Amino acid sequence: MMLARSGRRLARSLHANPAQTSPLQITTLPNQIRVATDSTPGHFSALGVYVNAGTRYETPDTLGASHFIDRMAFKSTSNRTEDQMWSSIFSLGGQIMASSSRESIMYQTSHFSNKTAEAIELIADTVLNPSFLPAEIEAQRDAAFYENRELASKPEEILPEILHGVAYGHKGLGNPLLCPEERINLIDSSLLHRVMKAWFRPDQIVVAGAGVHHQELVELVDKFFSSLKASPSTTVSPSIPISTQRPPTNLLSPSGNPTKKALSRAASYLFPNSPAADSLLDISLAPKTSYMGGHKFIHSPQGEFDHLYIGYEGLPIRDEDIYTLATMQVLLGGGGSFSAGGPGKGMYSRLYTHILNLFHQIDHCASFHHIYNDSSLFGLFASFVPAASGQRGGNTPSQILPHLVHQLSLLAYTPVPELELTRAKNQLMSSLMMAMESRAIQVEDLGRQVLAHERPLLVTEMTSKIALVTPKDVQRVAARIFGPQSGNKVTIVCQGHEDVKDWPDVFKKYGLASE
């Protein structure tokens, strides 16, 4: 009984006006760099520099620049040789990394709490003073060719990339994360410097810290990044506790994004703010991403499995229905046929119970949701034994497609039982809460949220929104995304022995949008 009362008190405390005791603060420096901190104490601290940049801003003349900027992180600078850089990193202790995605580029460290000054100085050196030596770039060219070959041999990694390209017409969000092979030898020091000068402006930068004192980080950022100049009219803002800011209007940081980080490491290089040397590189002039949908078949008869992806344009991260869409992804769930099916491992998700447990020729089946500032990709994929392989129980893509489409159709036309929906919401909420136990995830979440939304979202604010999702919300959002009146178009990517046939008829049969 005492344990039950304690649990109820904990639940109340998680939702009882959390903003009053929030340790979160944001300060905007005179040059417009935003500094955000979560000062919750601990033995370790984490900090990162987050930039509103990435592959979606690349043009045909700069395609592949993000990939090279990424891999050139923590090499020679005007102050350190590459050996000296790595010596400094090792003496720092903890972990240091760089990462890029379609919409952001970051550097991040986890370190002992007394090493914050050394950590921010090291990041500042690698982002402000890179040398981009010809020998280092040439070495990266060899690595880029190898990475492209490796990626092409792994369907689970290359097919989401192909899906993005088809969905967004190979522009903006459809640009590849890796430099295309035909562009590798065109990337040089001059191009990288021009891209950095245009992209990395102080108003596009957030420096975030977890487990650090706010004023200490403000002073360090001002010390090491003051060379980045803003317009004379810009003034410094005071430290603002998050409790005084407007309520959130969106859900989920990109840390929930399932895109593999193996494809999204990055670094950045900062120049004093000045007009872009090349207007094609200016973020403000970058072409808007436009979802197009479409169909692509990759003939690959040598593979062990055939693969089928179906996706729709979802919702931007600021949309209130993003809470419901995120819950729908967890509800569908799925995974591999040999996944541990214990509690909390997705054993009750729809794709696991309705597909993987019933059709043993399907090796992998799962939902995906790639979230962006102005769009998202939501859908399902399956990997299965091909009929053409001669193995017993093999299937064609045309036989697998109705099973995937049926699962989406059920969301649009059949109310989700309350127990099933509650289970999915609890799993999503617990995942968010547990992720915040990691300093690295905590600081990345903070930096990305401020970059995208100008303020962080408390995890309790997100869980409160998730708790409000109803079966009617699921049906309404499903109809909004892939219902026949949605006006949406499906994106289909199939790889294997043969293409999927008559797919528009399958979508129409189940009452979903197709072309």
QUICORTA-V948904 format. One record per residue. N is the residue number from 1. RES is the residue in three letters. SS is DSSP state (A for helix, B for strand, O for the rest). PSI is psi in radians with two decimals (none if undefined). BURIAL is + if it has 9 or more other C-alpha atoms within 8 Angstrom, else -. Layout:
BEGIN
n	res	ss	psi	burial
N	RES	SS	PSI	BURIAL
N	RES	SS	PSI	BURIAL
END
This chain:
BEGIN
n	res	ss	psi	burial
1	MET	O	-0.73	-
2	MET	A	-0.68	-
3	LEU	A	-0.71	-
4	ALA	A	-0.76	-
5	ARG	A	-0.69	-
6	SER	A	-0.70	-
7	GLY	A	-0.69	-
8	ARG	A	-0.68	-
9	ARG	A	-0.70	-
10	LEU	A	-0.77	-
11	ALA	A	-0.71	-
12	ARG	A	-0.69	-
13	SER	A	-0.52	-
14	LEU	A	-0.44	-
15	HIS	A	0.12	+
16	ALA	O	1.55	-
17	ASN	O	1.02	-
18	PRO	A	-0.40	+
19	ALA	A	-0.40	-
20	GLN	A	-0.52	-
21	THR	A	0.33	-
22	SER	O	2.30	+
23	PRO	O	0.14	+
24	LEU	B	2.38	+
25	GLN	B	2.63	+
26	ILE	B	2.36	+
27	THR	B	2.37	+
28	THR	B	2.10	+
29	LEU	O	2.90	+
30	PRO	O	-0.54	+
31	ASN	O	0.15	+
32	GLN	O	0.02	+
33	ILE	O	2.33	+
34	ARG	B	2.37	+
35	VAL	B	2.11	+
36	ALA	B	2.40	+
37	THR	B	2.63	+
38	ASP	B	1.86	+
39	SER	O	0.24	+
40	THR	O	2.14	-
41	PRO	O	2.80	-
42	GLY	O	3.04	-
43	HIS	O	-0.52	-
44	PHE	B	2.63	+
45	SER	B	2.85	+
46	ALA	B	2.53	+
47	LEU	B	2.75	+
48	GLY	B	2.75	+
49	VAL	B	2.17	+
50	TYR	B	2.28	+
51	VAL	B	2.37	+
52	ASN	O	1.46	+
53	ALA	O	-3.08	+
54	GLY	O	-3.02	+
55	THR	A	-0.40	+
56	ARG	A	-0.33	+
57	TYR	A	-0.01	+
58	GLU	O	2.54	+
59	THR	O	3.01	+
60	PRO	O	-0.53	-
61	ASP	O	-0.27	-
62	THR	O	0.13	+
63	LEU	O	2.25	+
64	GLY	O	-0.16	+
65	ALA	A	-0.72	+
66	SER	A	-0.69	+
67	HIS	A	-0.80	+
68	PHE	A	-0.71	+
69	ILE	A	-0.73	+
70	ASP	A	-0.98	+
71	ARG	A	-0.25	+
72	MET	O	0.11	+
73	ALA	O	2.51	+
74	PHE	O	0.73	+
75	LYS	O	-2.65	+
76	SER	O	2.47	+
77	THR	B	3.11	+
78	SER	O	-0.22	-
79	ASN	O	-0.35	-
80	ARG	O	2.52	+
81	THR	O	2.98	+
82	GLU	A	-0.69	+
83	ASP	A	-0.72	-
84	GLN	A	-0.62	-
85	MET	A	-0.84	+
86	TRP	A	-0.56	+
87	SER	A	-0.72	-
88	SER	A	-0.68	+
89	ILE	A	-0.79	+
90	PHE	A	-0.63	-
91	SER	A	-0.40	-
92	LEU	A	-0.59	+
93	GLY	O	3.12	-
94	GLY	O	-2.56	-
95	GLN	B	2.57	-
96	ILE	B	2.43	+
97	MET	B	2.86	-
98	ALA	B	2.55	+
99	SER	B	2.55	+
100	SER	B	2.78	+
101	SER	O	-2.86	+
102	ARG	O	-0.43	+
103	GLU	O	-0.01	+
104	SER	O	2.72	+
105	ILE	B	2.40	+
106	MET	B	2.73	+
107	TYR	B	2.53	+
108	GLN	B	2.51	+
109	THR	B	2.64	+
110	SER	B	2.26	+
111	HIS	B	2.95	+
112	PHE	B	2.59	+
113	SER	A	-0.46	+
114	ASN	A	0.12	-
115	LYS	A	0.27	+
116	THR	A	-0.75	+
117	ALA	A	-0.78	-
118	GLU	A	-0.67	-
119	ALA	A	-0.82	+
120	ILE	A	-0.56	+
121	GLU	A	-0.68	+
122	LEU	A	-0.74	+
123	ILE	A	-0.76	+
124	ALA	A	-0.66	+
125	ASP	A	-0.76	+
126	THR	A	-0.41	+
127	VAL	A	-0.41	+
128	LEU	A	-0.49	+
129	ASN	O	0.67	+
130	PRO	B	2.56	+
131	SER	O	-0.55	-
132	PHE	O	0.97	+
133	LEU	O	2.50	-
134	PRO	A	-0.70	-
135	ALA	A	-0.66	-
136	GLU	A	-0.68	+
137	ILE	A	-0.71	+
138	GLU	A	-0.70	-
139	ALA	A	-0.65	-
140	GLN	A	-0.54	+
141	ARG	A	-0.80	+
142	ASP	A	-0.74	-
143	ALA	A	-0.64	-
144	ALA	A	-0.71	+
145	PHE	A	-0.74	+
146	TYR	A	-0.76	-
147	GLU	A	-0.69	+
148	ASN	A	-0.71	+
149	ARG	A	-0.75	-
150	GLU	A	-0.75	-
151	LEU	A	-0.74	+
152	ALA	A	-0.40	-
153	SER	O	0.01	-
154	LYS	O	1.67	-
155	PRO	A	-0.62	+
156	GLU	A	-0.31	-
157	GLU	A	-0.67	+
158	ILE	A	-0.57	+
159	LEU	A	-0.69	+
160	PRO	A	-0.57	-
161	GLU	A	-0.79	+
162	ILE	A	-0.69	+
163	LEU	A	-0.78	+
164	HIS	A	-0.76	+
165	GLY	A	-0.77	+
166	VAL	A	-0.77	+
167	ALA	A	-0.67	+
168	TYR	O	0.35	+
169	GLY	O	0.48	+
170	HIS	O	0.53	+
171	LYS	O	2.75	+
172	GLY	A	-2.08	+
173	LEU	A	-0.23	+
174	GLY	A	-0.03	+
175	ASN	O	2.53	+
176	PRO	O	2.65	+
177	LEU	O	-0.53	+
178	LEU	O	2.59	+
179	CYS	O	2.21	+
180	PRO	O	2.57	+
181	GLU	A	-0.65	-
182	GLU	A	-0.18	-
183	ARG	A	-0.22	+
184	ILE	A	-0.80	+
185	ASN	O	-0.09	-
186	LEU	O	-0.17	-
187	ILE	O	2.16	+
188	ASP	O	3.13	+
189	SER	A	-0.73	+
190	SER	A	-0.77	-
191	LEU	A	-0.76	+
192	LEU	A	-0.71	+
193	HIS	A	-0.71	+
194	ARG	A	-0.72	+
195	VAL	A	-0.79	+
196	MET	A	-0.69	+
197	LYS	A	-0.64	+
198	ALA	A	-0.67	+
199	TRP	A	-0.79	+
200	PHE	O	1.35	+
201	ARG	O	2.65	+
202	PRO	A	-0.54	+
203	ASP	A	-0.14	+
204	GLN	A	0.23	+
205	ILE	B	2.41	+
206	VAL	B	2.32	+
207	VAL	B	2.14	+
208	ALA	B	2.60	+
209	GLY	B	2.49	+
210	ALA	B	2.25	+
211	GLY	O	0.39	+
212	VAL	O	2.67	+
213	HIS	O	2.35	-
214	HIS	A	-0.88	+
215	GLN	A	-0.59	-
216	GLU	A	-0.79	-
217	LEU	A	-0.65	+
218	VAL	A	-0.80	+
219	GLU	A	-0.66	-
220	LEU	A	-0.73	+
221	VAL	A	-0.72	+
222	ASP	A	-0.63	+
223	LYS	A	-0.80	-
224	PHE	A	-0.30	+
225	PHE	A	0.24	-
226	SER	O	-0.26	+
227	SER	O	-0.27	-
228	LEU	O	1.97	+
229	LYS	O	2.49	+
230	ALA	O	-3.13	+
231	SER	O	2.64	-
232	PRO	O	-0.41	-
233	SER	O	-0.21	-
234	THR	O	2.37	+
235	THR	O	2.74	-
236	VAL	O	2.49	+
237	SER	O	2.62	-
238	PRO	O	2.90	-
239	SER	O	2.23	-
240	ILE	B	1.97	+
241	PRO	B	2.51	+
242	ILE	A	-0.43	+
243	SER	A	-0.34	-
244	THR	A	-0.05	-
245	GLN	O	2.93	-
246	ARG	O	2.69	-
247	PRO	O	2.72	-
248	PRO	O	2.69	-
249	THR	O	0.31	-
250	ASN	O	3.04	+
251	LEU	O	2.64	+
252	LEU	O	2.14	+
253	SER	O	2.79	+
254	PRO	A	-0.16	+
255	SER	A	-0.31	+
256	GLY	A	-0.11	-
257	ASN	O	2.30	+
258	PRO	O	-0.04	-
259	THR	O	2.29	-
260	LYS	O	2.37	-
261	LYS	A	-0.26	-
262	ALA	A	-0.41	-
263	LEU	A	0.09	+
264	SER	O	0.80	+
265	ARG	O	2.64	+
266	ALA	O	2.92	+
267	ALA	O	3.07	+
268	SER	O	2.81	+
269	TYR	O	2.22	+
270	LEU	O	2.38	+
271	PHE	O	2.74	+
272	PRO	O	2.46	+
273	ASN	O	2.21	+
274	SER	O	2.88	-
275	PRO	O	2.51	-
276	ALA	O	2.38	+
277	ALA	O	-0.43	-
278	ASP	O	2.00	-
279	SER	A	-0.42	-
280	LEU	A	-0.30	-
281	LEU	A	-0.13	+
282	ASP	O	2.18	+
283	ILE	A	-0.72	+
284	SER	A	-0.37	-
285	LEU	A	0.05	-
286	ALA	O	2.47	+
287	PRO	O	2.47	-
288	LYS	O	2.45	-
289	THR	O	2.34	+
290	SER	O	2.10	-
291	TYR	O	2.34	-
292	MET	O	-0.55	+
293	GLY	O	3.12	+
294	GLY	B	-3.01	+
295	HIS	B	2.38	-
296	LYS	B	2.38	-
297	PHE	B	2.29	-
298	ILE	B	1.93	+
299	HIS	B	2.05	+
300	SER	O	1.30	-
301	PRO	O	-0.16	-
302	GLN	O	-0.15	-
303	GLY	O	2.67	-
304	GLU	O	-0.61	-
305	PHE	B	2.72	+
306	ASP	B	2.73	+
307	HIS	B	2.43	+
308	LEU	B	2.17	+
309	TYR	B	2.36	+
310	ILE	B	2.34	+
311	GLY	B	2.75	+
312	TYR	B	2.74	+
313	GLU	B	2.21	+
314	GLY	O	-2.37	+
315	LEU	O	2.59	+
316	PRO	O	2.78	+
317	ILE	O	-0.39	+
318	ARG	O	-0.13	+
319	ASP	O	2.35	+
320	GLU	O	-0.51	-
321	ASP	O	-0.03	-
322	ILE	A	-0.47	+
323	TYR	A	-0.77	+
324	THR	A	-0.73	+
325	LEU	A	-0.67	+
326	ALA	A	-0.67	+
327	THR	A	-0.66	+
328	MET	A	-0.65	+
329	GLN	A	-0.76	+
330	VAL	A	-0.67	+
331	LEU	A	-0.75	+
332	LEU	A	-0.82	+
333	GLY	O	-2.14	+
334	GLY	B	-2.88	+
335	GLY	B	-2.63	+
336	GLY	B	2.72	+
337	SER	O	-0.37	+
338	PHE	O	0.28	-
339	SER	O	2.53	-
340	ALA	O	2.13	-
341	GLY	O	0.55	-
342	GLY	O	3.09	-
343	PRO	O	2.37	-
344	GLY	O	-0.01	-
345	LYS	O	0.22	-
346	GLY	O	0.19	+
347	MET	O	-0.35	+
348	TYR	O	0.02	-
349	SER	O	2.74	+
350	ARG	A	-0.73	+
351	LEU	A	-0.53	+
352	TYR	A	-0.83	+
353	THR	A	-0.62	+
354	HIS	A	-0.28	-
355	ILE	A	-1.06	+
356	LEU	A	-0.66	+
357	ASN	O	-0.30	+
358	LEU	O	-0.51	-
359	PHE	O	1.67	-
360	HIS	O	-0.21	-
361	GLN	O	-0.19	+
362	ILE	B	2.03	+
363	ASP	B	-0.60	+
364	HIS	B	2.39	+
365	CYS	B	2.17	+
366	ALA	B	2.82	+
367	SER	B	2.77	+
368	PHE	B	2.72	+
369	HIS	B	1.80	+
370	HIS	B	1.99	+
371	ILE	B	2.38	+
372	TYR	O	3.06	+
373	ASN	O	-0.64	-
374	ASP	O	0.19	-
375	SER	O	3.13	+
376	SER	B	2.86	+
377	LEU	B	2.15	+
378	PHE	B	2.33	+
379	GLY	B	-2.81	+
380	LEU	B	2.74	+
381	PHE	B	2.78	+
382	ALA	B	2.48	+
383	SER	B	2.29	+
384	PHE	B	2.77	+
385	VAL	B	2.18	+
386	PRO	B	2.52	+
387	ALA	A	-0.62	+
388	ALA	A	-0.23	+
389	SER	A	-0.26	-
390	GLY	O	-0.06	-
391	GLN	O	2.60	+
392	ARG	O	2.34	-
393	GLY	O	0.15	-
394	GLY	O	2.76	+
395	ASN	B	2.82	+
396	THR	O	2.78	+
397	PRO	A	-0.60	+
398	SER	A	-0.47	+
399	GLN	A	-0.50	-
400	ILE	A	-0.63	+
401	LEU	A	-0.82	+
402	PRO	A	-0.56	+
403	HIS	A	-0.70	+
404	LEU	A	-0.80	+
405	VAL	A	-0.65	+
406	HIS	A	-0.69	+
407	GLN	A	-0.64	+
408	LEU	A	-0.69	+
409	SER	A	-0.67	+
410	LEU	A	-0.64	-
411	LEU	A	-0.59	+
412	ALA	A	-0.51	+
413	TYR	A	-0.13	-
414	THR	O	2.18	-
415	PRO	O	2.39	+
416	VAL	O	2.25	+
417	PRO	O	2.47	-
418	GLU	A	-0.73	-
419	LEU	A	-0.75	-
420	GLU	A	-0.73	+
421	LEU	A	-0.72	+
422	THR	A	-0.70	-
423	ARG	A	-0.78	-
424	ALA	A	-0.73	+
425	LYS	A	-0.73	+
426	ASN	A	-0.70	-
427	GLN	A	-0.72	+
428	LEU	A	-0.78	+
429	MET	A	-0.73	+
430	SER	A	-0.62	-
431	SER	A	-0.73	-
432	LEU	A	-0.77	+
433	MET	A	-0.77	+
434	MET	A	-0.57	-
435	ALA	A	-0.57	+
436	MET	O	-0.12	+
437	GLU	O	-0.35	-
438	SER	O	2.21	-
439	ARG	A	-0.73	+
440	ALA	A	-0.78	+
441	ILE	A	-0.66	+
442	GLN	A	-0.82	+
443	VAL	A	-0.62	+
444	GLU	A	-0.73	+
445	ASP	A	-0.76	+
446	LEU	A	-0.85	+
447	GLY	A	-0.77	+
448	ARG	A	-0.67	+
449	GLN	A	-0.74	+
450	VAL	A	-0.65	+
451	LEU	A	-0.73	+
452	ALA	A	-0.58	-
453	HIS	A	0.00	-
454	GLU	O	0.06	-
455	ARG	O	2.63	+
456	PRO	O	2.73	+
457	LEU	O	2.21	+
458	LEU	O	2.48	-
459	VAL	A	-0.55	-
460	THR	A	-0.53	+
461	GLU	A	-0.69	+
462	MET	A	-0.78	+
463	THR	A	-0.58	+
464	SER	A	-0.69	+
465	LYS	A	-0.73	+
466	ILE	A	-0.70	+
467	ALA	A	-0.40	-
468	LEU	O	-0.14	-
469	VAL	O	2.31	+
470	THR	O	2.87	-
471	PRO	A	-0.63	+
472	LYS	A	-0.62	-
473	ASP	A	-0.73	+
474	VAL	A	-0.82	+
475	GLN	A	-0.72	+
476	ARG	A	-0.79	+
477	VAL	A	-0.66	+
478	ALA	A	-0.76	+
479	ALA	A	-0.61	+
480	ARG	A	-0.61	+
481	ILE	A	-0.84	+
482	PHE	A	0.29	+
483	GLY	B	2.78	+
484	PRO	O	-0.40	+
485	GLN	O	0.06	-
486	SER	O	-0.41	+
487	GLY	O	0.10	-
488	ASN	O	2.81	+
489	LYS	O	2.52	+
490	VAL	O	2.62	+
491	THR	B	2.23	+
492	ILE	B	2.26	+
493	VAL	B	2.19	+
494	CYS	B	2.31	+
495	GLN	B	2.32	+
496	GLY	B	-2.58	+
497	HIS	O	-0.63	+
498	GLU	O	2.82	+
499	ASP	O	2.80	+
500	VAL	O	2.38	+
501	LYS	O	2.63	-
502	ASP	O	0.63	-
503	TRP	A	-0.59	+
504	PRO	A	-0.63	-
505	ASP	A	-0.61	-
506	VAL	A	-0.77	+
507	PHE	A	-0.71	+
508	LYS	A	-0.69	+
509	LYS	A	-0.66	-
510	TYR	O	0.13	+
511	GLY	O	0.60	+
512	LEU	B	2.71	+
513	ALA	O	2.55	+
514	SER	O	-1.31	+
515	GLU	O	none	-
END
